[in-house]
C-alpha cells in the first residue's frame, strides 16, 4: 500500500512498512527552517503511533538532500538569543529523531551540508550516492555546527576526520565518507532513495521490540562502563525472550520460512 501526505515543506509517503519523509523545498535546496522542523516533529509523533510503519527514510527533493539551515531565517534573528532559540529548536527535533524507536535511514544525494548533514547524523544509518558531498561549512561563516554536529560527527567518523571537516569547512565525498564509516552504503548515481528503501525494508522485517531495544543498547551502552552495559544487555535480551515475536522467530526458523513479527 502507498499513501502520501503533502505539506508545503515536507512529503510523507508510506511504502509498505517504511515511511519516506522528503524535504520539499527544492527551490531553496531544501534549506531547513522552523516550518520544516515543525512538520518533521509532527510526523515523527504521528508515525510513532502507526504500528504498520516500522522504519523511516529521510530524503530530499530536487538536486540535493539539503544545503543546511535556512540562512534567510537565521539572518532575521534579532540577536544571539533568537539564534539560540533556533539552534535549540533544531537540536530538539534532531534529538527526537535520534531517540525515535523505529530505525531511520538517510538517503543522501547531491550534497548534505551543515544542518542537512546534522539531520543525516541523527539518523541511524546513512546511504549516499557516489559523488555526493557531505560537509559542515559553518567555519566559513565564522561559526560552527550548532545542532550537535561537533558532537555526533566525531562519534560516527574518526575524530581526526571529523575535526578536519569542522575546522576547515571542507566537504568530503560519499566515497570517502563510506571508507571511514560515516556512510553505511554507497549507491549508484541517482539510486540513493531506492538503496535506502531496500535497507529500510530489511530493517522493517525485524521484530519491532528487538529493533527498538537494539537501537537503545547501541546508543546508550557507550555511556556506561563495560560491566554495567553487559548487565543491561543481559536483562534486555532476557525480556525479549518472553515476547511472542521470539516464539515466532524460532517457529519460522524451524519451519524454514520468513518470520511474521507482530511487535508483541
KAJO-V624856 format. One record per pair of residues at least 4 apart in sequence whose ideal C-beta (glycine too) atoms are under 6 Angstrom apart, sorted by the first residue. I is the first residue (numbers start at 0). J is the second residue. Records with the same first field share a line. If there is no record, write none. Layout:
I = J, J
This chain:
1 = 14
2 = 13
3 = 12
4 = 11
5 = 10
6 = 38
8 = 23, 24, 34, 35, 38
9 = 23, 38
10 = 21, 23
11 = 20, 42
12 = 19
13 = 18
14 = 19
16 = 53, 203
17 = 54, 56, 199, 203
18 = 46, 52, 55
19 = 56
20 = 42, 57
21 = 58, 60
22 = 29, 59, 65
23 = 60
24 = 29
25 = 60, 61
28 = 63, 66
29 = 59, 65
30 = 66, 69
31 = 35, 68, 114
32 = 69, 72
36 = 88, 92
39 = 92
40 = 92
42 = 46
43 = 95, 99
46 = 52
53 = 101, 203, 207
54 = 101, 102, 199, 202, 203
55 = 103
56 = 104, 106, 195, 196, 199
57 = 105, 122
58 = 106, 192
59 = 64, 65
62 = 109
63 = 109, 110
64 = 107, 108, 111, 115
65 = 111, 115
66 = 112
67 = 112, 113, 114, 115
68 = 113, 114
70 = 74
76 = 81, 82
77 = 81
79 = 83
86 = 145
89 = 146
90 = 146, 147
93 = 121, 146
96 = 121
97 = 121
100 = 211
102 = 123, 202, 210
103 = 122, 123
104 = 124, 195, 198, 199
105 = 119, 122, 125
106 = 126, 191, 192, 195
107 = 111, 127, 131, 191
108 = 128, 131, 191
110 = 132
111 = 115, 116, 119, 133
112 = 134, 136
113 = 135
114 = 146
116 = 133, 135
117 = 146, 148
119 = 125
120 = 151
124 = 183
125 = 182, 183
126 = 184, 186, 191, 194, 195
127 = 131, 173, 182
128 = 186, 188, 191
129 = 173, 185, 188
130 = 188
131 = 173
132 = 170
133 = 170, 171, 176
134 = 170
135 = 144, 148, 164, 165
136 = 168
137 = 142, 143, 144
138 = 168
139 = 168
144 = 148, 149
147 = 151
148 = 152
149 = 165
152 = 156, 161
153 = 158, 161
155 = 181
156 = 160, 161, 179, 181
157 = 179
158 = 162
160 = 179
162 = 166
163 = 167
171 = 175, 176
173 = 182
176 = 181, 182
177 = 182, 185
186 = 190, 191, 194
190 = 194
205 = 210
206 = 244, 260
207 = 262
208 = 242
209 = 213, 239
212 = 235
215 = 219
216 = 220, 232
220 = 228
223 = 227, 228
239 = 245
240 = 245
243 = 263
244 = 260
247 = 258
248 = 258
251 = 256, 258
